[in-house]
Amino acid sequence: MNNYELKMEKFSRLVDNVTEISGNITSWATSLLVLIVVVDVAARYLFSESSVALQELEWHLFAFIFLGAAAYTLKQNEHVRVDLFYSKCSERKKAIINIIGVVLFLLPFTIVTITSSFDFISASFRFGETSPDPGGLPARYVIKSLLPLSFLLILLQGIVIIGKSVKVLTSGDKK
């Protein structure tokens, strides 16, 4: 292996490990969300009690789960794609499709999302945005801050996919 391949392999392992951690955290957050929903529903129907903060916590956790699991889903190759055609392709054709998909769609979309989210988040921090509802959660800017972080991890995972696809294309296997 040359120096570039070693660095790419190290980068790939690092991103994959961070993505695995993100996936594990979001799986636990999913269990927590289920528990909170059960408590919320029980309180509402058994005791006629409702909490705006609890309901907002549910959608904050859902946003966290969705954003945190996106890169993990991409790493596991479980993202949305037209598998009808892709599944029948050779490994080399899959690699070409992956490179084209990441370069033409994933990278531009993640870059636009990351760059366009900064004004949105900085305004939220500047104003100290909180819930507009009485009894709602404070610090809404915290959940908004996950947007560029999660898309950065998706972008990095996309770069890893390109690297792995290039490795498939440059290997000796011509299937």
N, C-alpha and C positions, 0 to 999 in steps of 0.2 A: 504494500500500500504506500502511495506517495503521501507527502505532507498534507495536501489538500484533502485527500480521501480520509486521512486520520482526523483532521479537524472537522470535516463534515460528519463523520461517524460520532465524534464526541458531541457535537452540536445536536445531532439527531437523538442521541441517548438522553441528553439533558432535557430537550423539549419533550420527548416521550415521557420521561420521568415526571416532569412538572404537570403534563397533561394527565398522567395516571393519578397523581395526587389530587388534581382538580376533580377528576371523575369520582374518586373515592369520597372526597368531601361532599360533593353534590349528592352522592347516593345516601349519605347519612342525613343530609339536609332534607332529602325526600321523605325519609322516615320521620323526621321532626315535623315536616309539613303535615303529614298524615295525622300525627298525634295532635297537632294544634287544631286541625280541622275537626277531629273527633271531639275535642274539648269544646270548641266553639259551637258545634251543632248540639252537643249535649246541654251546654249552658243555655242555648237559645230555646230548645224544645222542652227540656225538663224543668228549667228554672225561670224561663222567660227573661233571661239576662242576655245582653249583647254588648260586645266591646268593639268599638271602632278600631282601637289599637290592635286587637287580636285579628280582626279582619284584614287590616292593612299589613300586618305581619305575614299573613297568608300569601298575599300577592307579592310582598317583598321576597319572601322565600321562593315563591314560584319563579320570579325574575332571576334570582340568584341561581336556582337550579337550571333554568333554561340557558342562561349565559355561561354558567360554569360547566355544563355538560356538552356544550357545542363542540369544543375542540376535542374532547374525549370521544364523542360520537364520530367525528372525522377520523381520529386516530384508529378507531376500531373498524373503520370502513363501513359504518352503518348509516351514513348520511343519505339524504335523498338523491337518487340518481335513477336513470332509466336502466334498471338491471336486466330488463328483457334482452337488450342487445349486449350490454357490458359483460354479463355473466358468460356469454358464449365466446368471448374474445380470448385470444392467446394472452399470455403475460406481457408480451411486448406491446401488443395493441392496447391492453389496459394501461400500460405505462404511458403510452403516447396520449391516450384519452385523459389520463390523470394530469399530465403536464399541461395539455391544452386547457383543460377545465380550470386548473389552479391559476395558470397565467392569465387567461382571458376573463375569468369570472371571479374566482375566490380572492385573489390578491387585490384587484381593483376595488371590489366591494368592501373588503376589510379596510383598505387604506382610506377610502372615502368615509366609511363609518367612523373610523378612529379620528381622522382629522376634523370631521364635521361635529363630532361630539364634544370637543373641547369648549366651545363657546356655550353650549347647552349646560355643561357641567360647571364651568366657571361661574356662570350666572347663578346657578343654584347655590354654589358655595358663597358667592358674594352676598346674596340676599338671605343666606341662612335658611334656605327653604325647608319648610316643615309641612306637615299635612294641613290641608285647608279645613279639615273636619275637626270639630272639638273632640278632644280625647284621642286624636290620631297620633301617629308616630312622629317624633322629631327627626331632624337631620336626614331629610329625604335625599340630599346630595350624596350620601354614602352609597345608596343603592344605585344611583345614577353613575357613580364613579366606576362601577363594575363594567359598564359598557365598553370603554376603550380597552380595559384590561382583558376582558374576555375576547374581544376581537383581535387584540395583539396575540393572544395565545392561538387563536384560529389561524392568523397570518403565519405565525412561526410553524404551526403544524403543517400548513400548506407548503412552506419552504422545505420541510422535512419530506413531504410527499414527493416534491420535485426531485430532491436528492435521491430518494429511494427509487424513483422511476428512472432517473438517469442511470443509476447503478444497474437496473434491470436491462436497459437498452445497451449499455456498454459491456455487459457480461458476454461471455462466449456463447451462451444459449440462444439459438436462433428460432425457437418455437414460435 
